Amino acid sequence: MILIDQPIWPAHDTVWAHIVSDESLDELHAFASANGVPRAAFDLDHYDVPERLYDALVAAGAEPVRETELIRRLIASGLRVRAVDRR
């Protein structure tokens, strides 16, 4: 399933949300591509998406969740890349 948190992360004159998959990166990339999210927005285990895309991504099937739920399910999926491993 594709999950999306609330767009609350400020940067570059907007706020951002994240989309993740709790199944596979293939599912995540396919969803992002089908919904116009550029591959450049991918950051190892999630896509950063601007607030302006939030409603369309939810309408396309992304399940809105709190950021804590998004992280919990990403960790449980085995797809989470820890901050220490991002270096």
N, C-alpha and C positions, 0 to 999 in steps of 0.2 A: 504494500500500500504506500502511496505517496502522502507524506505529511508536510504541513506548512505551519510555521509559527507566526505570531503576530508581527507585523512590520513595526518594530520599535527600535531598531539598531541604527542610529544616525551616522551618516557619512555622505559626502558628495552632494550636499543640498537636498537630501531626501532621507527617508527611513527605509530600512531593509528588513526583509523576512528571509527565511531559509526554507528550502525544500530538500527533503531527504526521502529515501526509500527504506522501509524496514524489511525489504526482500532482497534487492540486488542493485548494483550500480547500473546494470543494463536497463532495469526498469526505470531508474532515475533518469538516465540519459535519454531514453525513449520519450518519457513524459516531457522533459525539458525541451527536446527538439520539436515535439509535436505542438508545443505551446509557445514557440518563439523565444525561448530562453537561450541565449547564446552560450556555446561551450566555454567561452572565456569566463563565464560567471561561475564555473565549477571550481570548488576548492577542496579537493581530495575526498570528501565524503558528503558534500552538500553543494547546492547552488545558492548563491546570494541573489535575491530577486527584489527589485524596487517595489515600493508600495503601490505604484500604479498598476502592477501586474497581479496584485493579490486577489482581487475579486474574480478575475478571469481564471486564475489557477484553481481557485476553489470551485468555480463553476465547471471546470474541466475534470474535477474529481479529487483534487488534493484535500485531505482531511485536516481542518484547522485544529491545532492542539497548542497547549501552552509550551513554552520553550523547554520546561523541565520534562514534559512528556516526550517531546521530540528527541531530546538527548537520551532519555531512558530507553526509548525504543530503538534508537540508532545503536546504542551500546549493545542492547540485547540481540540485535541482528548480526553483530560481529563486524559491521561496516565502519564503526567509529574509528577515526584516526585521532589519537590523543595529541594534545598540544605538544608534549615532549617529543613526539614522533614527527611533528611537522617541520622540524629544523633540518 
